[in-house]
Amino acid sequence: VEYLTLIEENCAGGDGEGNGENLDLSLWIEPANRLATLLYMMGRFEESKMWCERILEAKPWHIGALSGIIMLCVKLNDEEGVRKWASQGMPRLSDKTARKEWVERNVALAEE
C-alpha cells in the first residue's frame, strides 16, 4: 500500500479515493508497474490488471505491463483479453517488418 500512497500523493489529478482512477502516471510508470507486480504476486489479480491497464493507457509500449496483463488475463480466464493484449505486443524477431512498424508506431506515440 505504500506504493499506492506514494503514487497518489505525487501524481496530479489523484482522486484521493485510493482507486487510482484519475492519476497521471506519465512520470510514475515504473513504481506503478512494480505495484502491479506486487499485487499479482499477492494474488490480487483484478487490482493488478487495473494498474497494468492504467500503465498501458499512459505508455502503450511498456513491455513489462504488456506481458503482465497477458499473464493476468490467463489467470482470470479472459481469452479475449489475452488475444487483445498479445496483439499489441512487440512482434517476433523473425518478423522484421512488423517489428519495425511496431517500434515506429510507438516512438510516434511517445513523441506526442
C-alpha positions in Angstrom: 0.0 0.0 0.0 3.0 2.3 0.4 3.5 2.4 -3.4 -0.2 3.4 -3.9 0.1 6.2 -1.3 3.3 7.5 -2.8 1.8 7.4 -6.3 -1.4 9.1 -5.2 0.4 11.8 -3.3 2.7 12.7 -6.2 0.6 12.4 -9.3 -1.5 15.3 -10.4 -5.2 14.5 -10.5 -5.2 11.9 -7.8 -8.8 11.3 -6.7 -7.9 10.6 -3.0 -10.2 7.6 -3.0 -7.4 5.0 -3.3 -8.5 3.6 -6.6 -6.1 5.3 -8.9 -8.8 6.3 -11.4 -7.6 9.9 -12.0 -3.9 9.5 -11.7 -1.4 11.0 -14.2 1.1 8.1 -14.3 3.3 9.6 -17.0 6.2 10.2 -14.6 5.4 7.2 -12.3 5.2 4.3 -14.7 7.9 2.2 -13.0 6.6 2.5 -9.5 3.1 1.7 -10.8 4.4 -1.3 -12.7 6.1 -2.5 -9.5 2.8 -2.1 -7.7 1.1 -4.1 -10.4 3.7 -6.8 -10.0 3.4 -6.9 -6.2 -0.4 -7.2 -6.5 0.0 -10.1 -8.9 2.4 -11.8 -6.5 -0.2 -11.4 -3.7 -2.9 -13.0 -5.8 -4.8 -9.7 -6.2 -5.3 -10.2 -9.9 -8.1 -7.8 -10.6 -6.3 -4.9 -8.9 -3.0 -5.8 -10.7 -4.9 -5.8 -14.0 -6.3 -2.4 -13.3 -2.8 -1.0 -12.7 -1.5 -2.6 -15.9 -4.4 -1.0 -17.9 -3.5 2.4 -16.4 0.1 1.9 -17.3 -0.7 1.0 -20.8 -3.0 4.0 -21.2 0.0 6.2 -20.4 2.6 4.1 -22.2 1.1 1.5 -24.6 4.6 0.3 -25.5 5.5 -0.7 -21.9 6.8 -4.3 -22.3 6.5 -5.2 -18.6 2.9 -4.1 -18.4 2.0 -5.8 -21.7 3.5 -9.1 -20.6 1.9 -8.7 -17.1 -1.6 -8.0 -18.4 -1.4 -11.1 -20.7 -0.4 -13.2 -17.7 -3.3 -11.7 -15.7 -5.8 -12.4 -18.5 -4.6 -16.0 -18.5 -5.1 -16.2 -14.7 -8.5 -14.6 -15.0 -9.5 -16.9 -17.9 -10.0 -13.9 -20.1 -9.3 -15.3 -23.5 -10.5 -12.2 -25.3 -8.1 -10.1 -23.2 -5.2 -12.4 -23.9 -5.8 -12.0 -27.7 -6.3 -8.2 -27.4 -3.2 -7.6 -25.4 -1.0 -10.2 -27.2 -1.8 -8.5 -30.5 -0.4 -5.2 -29.1 2.9 -6.7 -28.1 6.2 -6.4 -29.9 6.2 -8.8 -32.9 8.7 -11.7 -33.0 12.3 -11.0 -34.1 11.8 -13.1 -37.2 9.2 -10.6 -38.5 11.5 -7.6 -39.0 8.9 -5.6 -41.0 6.2 -5.9 -38.4 8.7 -5.2 -35.6 10.0 -2.1 -37.3 6.4 -0.8 -37.7 5.6 -1.5 -34.1 8.7 0.5 -33.0 7.9 3.4 -35.3 4.3 3.5 -34.2 5.2 3.5 -30.5 8.0 6.1 -31.0 5.4 8.3 -32.6 3.1 7.8 -29.7 5.9 8.7 -27.2 6.7 11.9 -29.1 3.1 13.1 -28.9 
